[in-house]
Amino acid sequence: MMRNPVECGKTTMPQPGLKILMVEDDSIIGKYISGILEEGGYEVINRFTNGPDALRAAAARRPDLVLMDISLSGDMDGVEAARQFKIIHDIPVVFITAHSDMQTIERARDADCYGYVLKPIINAQVFAAIEMAMQRSRLEGMVRSSEEELRLLSAHLQTALEDQRLRLAREIHDVLGQMLTALRIDLSWMTRHLSPGEAEIGMKANSALKLTDDIIHNVRRICSELRPGVLDDLGLAAAIEWLARDLEKRSGIPFEIIVPENEAAIKDEHAVALFRIFQEAATNILRHAGASQVRVELSVRDNETRLTVTDNGIGISPEAADDRSSFGLMGLRERIRYCGGECVIAGKAGMGTTVDVRIPSEGMPAPKVKPVKKKMTAGSDPERGRR
């Protein structure tokens, strides 16, 4: 039996003006609860007896909160309706129900409800549940807003960092690179024009020439690490091949590369993010995985760009994959989140690790392209065109 609101009194101060949508299949109980809410200063914008009608009304009326019974008319019960309210409209739902069994309570919890009030109705409990639900909703909104601001800041920092890397790489290549090239030409001229009696000077000149060659090599390496020219000139697939060839040469670990023949659908900022992710994943493999083989696949299909990097090393535990103190993994996920994609890192002990990255493509569907399977060999270096 429901208690009279006059008997119960109020222990919570309601917020006036809140718009509440009622979903209750019993019209008598629905009217009674509506009266309690209006007496408390809330605005009941509508009452419905089933989930689909309530969901359609929410799209037009945008209530602040939904009070929902679990037993509703029709095929959709209150728990499923609450789940849809959260997914579609992101509106908090408070259950008012006679169901107190653990199975129903667990289903309600899994639907991410904001409150659970048992019948018979006690005014103070309803008001408290509403106010607590609204407070939680406001706090969640503040957290989401803060997270969005942090993501935007992170994205700005990543963009500024890439711009700075590009500028530095070009400055080093164009200024220092040209000066070193001119120095090498002069040293080479000197060694050719020394007389036979100047053997000691010749040795010094040859030593300086060799040192100059080493400096030029290191300058090229630094430029490539700051921003590989092949990424800007030839695209993501060529940049992945170049980096894999370089890592294979240095580590002796074979890289199997599968890339599309046409990658025109990949945006520039996505290409930079995917290249940096491959760079981070490959570096982690060489440092920690103890792998003897690496497989990299880049694909562009079904409005999605996907990059997977798999090794056969020691694997990674779920705890390590979710480690918030790992700046490398955190930076990897932030890059993908900025692009609107998702990243899954999975592995098992002794069975290797897979980094699976997906970024949705924008605009027209991506062209269907045939992947090309390649194994790294000591072939041409795509970075040479930059030199």
ChimeraX attribute file (.defattr): number of C-alpha atoms within 10 A of each C-alpha:
attribute: neighborCount
match mode: 1-to-1
recipient: residues
	/A:1	6
	/A:2	12
	/A:3	12
	/A:4	13
	/A:5	18
	/A:6	9
	/A:7	9
	/A:8	13
	/A:9	11
	/A:10	17
	/A:11	11
	/A:12	17
	/A:13	12
	/A:14	18
	/A:15	13
	/A:16	11
	/A:17	13
	/A:18	19
	/A:19	18
	/A:20	24
	/A:21	26
	/A:22	24
	/A:23	28
	/A:24	26
	/A:25	20
	/A:26	14
	/A:27	13
	/A:28	10
	/A:29	13
	/A:30	19
	/A:31	14
	/A:32	14
	/A:33	23
	/A:34	22
	/A:35	15
	/A:36	21
	/A:37	20
	/A:38	14
	/A:39	11
	/A:40	20
	/A:41	16
	/A:42	19
	/A:43	18
	/A:44	21
	/A:45	16
	/A:46	16
	/A:47	21
	/A:48	21
	/A:49	20
	/A:50	22
	/A:51	28
	/A:52	16
	/A:53	12
	/A:54	20
	/A:55	20
	/A:56	10
	/A:57	17
	/A:58	21
	/A:59	12
	/A:60	8
	/A:61	13
	/A:62	15
	/A:63	21
	/A:64	18
	/A:65	24
	/A:66	23
	/A:67	29
	/A:68	31
	/A:69	29
	/A:70	24
	/A:71	20
	/A:72	20
	/A:73	15
	/A:74	11
	/A:75	10
	/A:76	15
	/A:77	17
	/A:78	26
	/A:79	26
	/A:80	16
	/A:81	23
	/A:82	30
	/A:83	20
	/A:84	17
	/A:85	22
	/A:86	16
	/A:87	11
	/A:88	12
	/A:89	14
	/A:90	14
	/A:91	21
	/A:92	23
	/A:93	30
	/A:94	24
	/A:95	25
	/A:96	25
	/A:97	19
	/A:98	14
	/A:99	17
	/A:100	12
	/A:101	8
	/A:102	9
	/A:103	10
	/A:104	13
	/A:105	16
	/A:106	11
	/A:107	13
	/A:108	23
	/A:109	14
	/A:110	11
	/A:111	20
	/A:112	16
	/A:113	21
	/A:114	23
	/A:115	20
	/A:116	23
	/A:117	22
	/A:118	15
	/A:119	14
	/A:120	12
	/A:121	22
	/A:122	20
	/A:123	24
	/A:124	19
	/A:125	17
	/A:126	25
	/A:127	21
	/A:128	18
	/A:129	21
	/A:130	28
	/A:131	18
	/A:132	16
	/A:133	19
	/A:134	21
	/A:135	13
	/A:136	14
	/A:137	18
	/A:138	12
	/A:139	12
	/A:140	12
	/A:141	12
	/A:142	12
	/A:143	12
	/A:144	12
	/A:145	12
	/A:146	12
	/A:147	12
	/A:148	13
	/A:149	12
	/A:150	13
	/A:151	16
	/A:152	13
	/A:153	12
	/A:154	16
	/A:155	18
	/A:156	13
	/A:157	12
	/A:158	17
	/A:159	15
	/A:160	12
	/A:161	13
	/A:162	17
	/A:163	13
	/A:164	14
	/A:165	18
	/A:166	19
	/A:167	14
	/A:168	16
	/A:169	22
	/A:170	17
	/A:171	13
	/A:172	17
	/A:173	21
	/A:174	12
	/A:175	11
	/A:176	14
	/A:177	20
	/A:178	14
	/A:179	14
	/A:180	17
	/A:181	14
	/A:182	12
	/A:183	15
	/A:184	19
	/A:185	12
	/A:186	12
	/A:187	19
	/A:188	15
	/A:189	12
	/A:190	16
	/A:191	18
	/A:192	9
	/A:193	9
	/A:194	13
	/A:195	11
	/A:196	8
	/A:197	8
	/A:198	10
	/A:199	12
	/A:200	10
	/A:201	14
	/A:202	19
	/A:203	12
	/A:204	12
	/A:205	18
	/A:206	16
	/A:207	13
	/A:208	16
	/A:209	20
	/A:210	14
	/A:211	13
	/A:212	17
	/A:213	15
	/A:214	12
	/A:215	14
	/A:216	21
	/A:217	13
	/A:218	12
	/A:219	18
	/A:220	21
	/A:221	14
	/A:222	16
	/A:223	22
	/A:224	20
	/A:225	14
	/A:226	18
	/A:227	22
	/A:228	23
	/A:229	22
	/A:230	23
	/A:231	21
	/A:232	15
	/A:233	14
	/A:234	12
	/A:235	19
	/A:236	25
	/A:237	22
	/A:238	18
	/A:239	22
	/A:240	24
	/A:241	23
	/A:242	20
	/A:243	22
	/A:244	25
	/A:245	25
	/A:246	15
	/A:247	19
	/A:248	19
	/A:249	15
	/A:250	10
	/A:251	11
	/A:252	12
	/A:253	17
	/A:254	19
	/A:255	24
	/A:256	19
	/A:257	22
	/A:258	22
	/A:259	23
	/A:260	18
	/A:261	14
	/A:262	18
	/A:263	21
	/A:264	13
	/A:265	18
	/A:266	21
	/A:267	14
	/A:268	14
	/A:269	14
	/A:270	21
	/A:271	19
	/A:272	21
	/A:273	22
	/A:274	26
	/A:275	21
	/A:276	17
	/A:277	23
	/A:278	22
	/A:279	17
	/A:280	15
	/A:281	22
	/A:282	21
	/A:283	13
	/A:284	14
	/A:285	24
	/A:286	19
	/A:287	10
	/A:288	12
	/A:289	19
	/A:290	17
	/A:291	21
	/A:292	15
	/A:293	17
	/A:294	23
	/A:295	17
	/A:296	23
	/A:297	20
	/A:298	21
	/A:299	23
	/A:300	28
	/A:301	18
	/A:302	12
	/A:303	17
	/A:304	17
	/A:305	23
	/A:306	20
	/A:307	21
	/A:308	20
	/A:309	22
	/A:310	24
	/A:311	25
	/A:312	19
	/A:313	22
	/A:314	18
	/A:315	22
	/A:316	20
	/A:317	15
	/A:318	12
	/A:319	8
	/A:320	14
	/A:321	17
	/A:322	14
	/A:323	12
	/A:324	11
	/A:325	9
	/A:326	11
	/A:327	10
	/A:328	14
	/A:329	20
	/A:330	14
	/A:331	16
	/A:332	19
	/A:333	19
	/A:334	21
	/A:335	24
	/A:336	20
	/A:337	15
	/A:338	20
	/A:339	18
	/A:340	13
	/A:341	19
	/A:342	17
	/A:343	20
	/A:344	13
	/A:345	20
	/A:346	18
	/A:347	20
	/A:348	14
	/A:349	11
	/A:350	14
	/A:351	14
	/A:352	21
	/A:353	26
	/A:354	22
	/A:355	19
	/A:356	16
	/A:357	22
	/A:358	20
	/A:359	22
	/A:360	18
	/A:361	22
	/A:362	12
	/A:363	8
	/A:364	8
	/A:365	13
	/A:366	19
	/A:367	14
	/A:368	15
	/A:369	14
	/A:370	14
	/A:371	16
	/A:372	14
	/A:373	12
	/A:374	13
	/A:375	13
	/A:376	17
	/A:377	11
	/A:378	9
	/A:379	7
	/A:380	9
	/A:381	14
	/A:382	18
	/A:383	20
	/A:384	10
	/A:385	9
	/A:386	13
	/A:387	11
